[in-house]
């Protein structure tokens, strides 16, 4: 018998009781506030750019590897499924999931690491803060405001989906959050909604599973090497036993599918336990619990740590990935330094943004320009800047 949606949980966010938007707007006649937020994110320029931004492999290395866009879609699908099963607002969970990586620069974490280095002394760089700046300032699509003017609940989830952030506000890279919060209180000392927490866990589920899939597909390690790795190993073994004559590529996908199911089931069981033990009866109870309401069990956390250590050793630090990381960091470093030294080589609209600014202000403009690039655009821009074209 097909599963049916459970009744709405008492601790779910209610779109009819949203705290609204920083700039008041008339409500949509056809969509809830959270569904409207989702649509604004999907139509954002930054969202489209995710199609050619690195997850692990640079976007041009193969057609089948995940990019930030396909990763975000997988996170959104998992978040919506879990939220629905828990009786939460699926639109809000999906919205936060779709938005969570909008601030990632080109070349994945290699790009973030390099921008952090280049921005030392200029206010720093953090991809979560950059995501917030994208949705509150950098996207320019509307006549009455910069950014997307998302609901309070979505903004809260974007910046707090991993937990309270007051301990980060003293960091130079978090200045933009502190300033925004001074004008529009996001209650940064508390936990975010259950929907935001679902999005955070969906991110963990998605990237651990698809990194296993992409790593085997890329030949960085073999399926049989996963047999003794907690969490994924038992699913590889059971898939092999159930389908002994099946192609290994199908076994890989079946094992990943089973691991996703196991992780989702674990979240459901642990979350329901915490709701019961914590006496969670409202969305405010979730914010005030003092710990995450939506979470993995202790056993799952331990197994995930071992799996991540395997992926770190065999995938994220593989010489092929390291080589690409090295190239990517040099590309961003050289562009950043050139734009700082010669801002007149920036495109006209970005050059105009640097005028009248001090060095830190110019650095932020340069950082915003580079952070918004796709992998392919960054490679091409670097080539144009550092290789003179000779026409015959």
Secondary structure, DSSP 8 states (H G I E B T S, - for coil): ---------TTS--GGG---BSS-----SSS-HHHHHHHHHHTSHHHHHGGGSBSSS-GGG-SSS-BHHHHHHHHHHHHHHHHHHHT--HHHHHHHHHHTTTT--TTHHHHHHHHHHHTTTTT---HHHHHHHIIIII----SS-SS---BHHHHHHHHHTTS--GGGTTSGGGHHHHHHHHHS---TTS---HHHHHHHHHHHHHHHHHHHHHHHHTTSS-GGGGTTSTTHHHHHHHHHHHTTTS-HHHHHHHHHHHHHHHHHHHHHHHHHHHHHHHT--SHHHHHTSSS-SS---HHHHHHHHHHHHHHIIIIIT-HHHHHHHHHHHHHHHHHHHHHHH-GGGS-HHHHHHHTT--HHHHHHHHHHHHHT--HHHHHHHHHHHHS-----
